[in-house]
Amino acid sequence: MYGRFAEAYARHSEDSPANAYYDRSAVLELAGDVAGKRVLELGSAAGALTEQLVYRGAHVLGLDREPEMVRLARLRLGQRARFEVADLAEPLTTVPTGSIDLVVASLVLHYLADWAPVLAELHRCLVPGGALVLSVHHPAADWQWAGRPVYLDTTLVTETWHLGDQPVEVSFYRRPLSQIFRLLRQAGFTIEQLEEPRPLPALEAANPKAYKTLSSEPVFLLVRAVAAR
Ligand SMILES: C[S@@+](CC[C@H](N)C(=O)[O-])C[C@H]1O[C@@H](n2cnc3c(N)ncnc32)[C@H](O)[C@@H]1O
């Protein structure tokens, strides 16, 4: 999907209100001190979040299903991070057991129909007590704009985004909040923190309309969960 508009997405996400002033800042806040940590980044796209993690001293392995995204990320980060093409729906065969201190999954897990296999893999890859920080579309937001389908079902929905001048169709899974919690618990994670973030104050001057929306509506949901020892 993202392979068709990788460059347009990379340009868009660089400074879009939802990515640059809302998701990335909130994910980094939940990640805490990453200096010296071995970080597995899921859905690393063109490396915008990777760069921030590396800047803070993390050793990052980024995984993305789209070869074009991996190419752009390698171009951006050079030797400062590693990137591999990998589909999160498949076993993460290149990541050794217990080799990761922190998993960061920014805006990617909602592309997976079934979270159980990937969460089991993340639990395997993490050191005992290691953390998973994830962001997804807020279940209330997707339910609202998708025409209020049965909230408790998990449903595939399609949205049209405008990346610059380019309209693109993006499909992802909308799942209820209780399901997100259940799946994490069943995979052996303890939920430590849940956040419905506020945008960075700087957005108010840069884009007052987006600032108002991101300050007053549910848009993304963030969770920090810890792999049980
Ligand atoms: C919204 S972007 C993530 C944004 C990124 N975290 C950032 O900060 O720029 C979603 C990314 O997840 C990737 N993706 C979607 N489904 C995937 C899957 N099954 N396995 C691996 N990557 C996937 C897409 O190719 C895309 O690069």
The ligand as a MOL file (V3000), in Angstrom:
LIG
                    3D

  0  0  0     0  0            999 V3000
M  V30 BEGIN CTAB
M  V30 COUNTS 27 29 0 0 0
M  V30 BEGIN ATOM
M  V30 1 C 1.8600 5.6050 9.1030 0
M  V30 2 S 3.3610 4.9070 8.6280 0 CHG=1
M  V30 3 C 4.3220 4.9400 10.1140 0
M  V30 4 C 4.9180 6.2800 10.3860 0
M  V30 5 C 6.2620 6.2260 11.0240 0
M  V30 6 N 6.1980 5.5340 12.2910 0
M  V30 7 C 6.8210 7.6280 11.1660 0
M  V30 8 O 6.9780 8.1070 12.2730 0
M  V30 9 O 7.1040 8.2550 10.1420 0 CHG=-1
M  V30 10 C 3.0060 3.1690 8.5290 0
M  V30 11 C 4.1860 2.3540 8.0470 0
M  V30 12 O 3.9140 1.0010 8.3830 0
M  V30 13 C 4.2880 0.1770 7.3070 0
M  V30 14 N 3.5150 -1.0710 7.3750 0
M  V30 15 C 2.1870 -1.2480 7.1820 0
M  V30 16 N 1.8430 -2.5400 7.3340 0
M  V30 17 C 2.9920 -3.2050 7.6460 0
M  V30 18 C 3.3030 -4.5720 7.9090 0
M  V30 19 N 2.3560 -5.5260 7.8710 0
M  V30 20 N 4.5810 -4.8930 8.1840 0
M  V30 21 C 5.5590 -3.9410 8.2070 0
M  V30 22 N 5.3200 -2.6410 7.9580 0
M  V30 23 C 4.0570 -2.2660 7.6750 0
M  V30 24 C 3.9970 1.0060 6.0660 0
M  V30 25 O 4.7250 0.5480 4.9560 0
M  V30 26 C 4.3880 2.4020 6.5440 0
M  V30 27 O 5.7160 2.6980 6.2340 0
M  V30 END ATOM
M  V30 BEGIN BOND
M  V30 1 1 1 2
M  V30 2 1 2 3
M  V30 3 1 2 10
M  V30 4 1 3 4
M  V30 5 1 4 5
M  V30 6 1 5 6
M  V30 7 1 5 7
M  V30 8 2 7 8
M  V30 9 1 7 9
M  V30 10 1 10 11
M  V30 11 1 11 12
M  V30 12 1 11 26
M  V30 13 1 12 13
M  V30 14 1 13 14
M  V30 15 1 13 24
M  V30 16 1 14 15
M  V30 17 1 14 23
M  V30 18 2 15 16
M  V30 19 1 16 17
M  V30 20 1 17 18
M  V30 21 2 17 23
M  V30 22 1 18 19
M  V30 23 2 18 20
M  V30 24 1 20 21
M  V30 25 2 21 22
M  V30 26 1 22 23
M  V30 27 1 24 25
M  V30 28 1 24 26
M  V30 29 1 26 27
M  V30 END BOND
M  V30 END CTAB
M  END
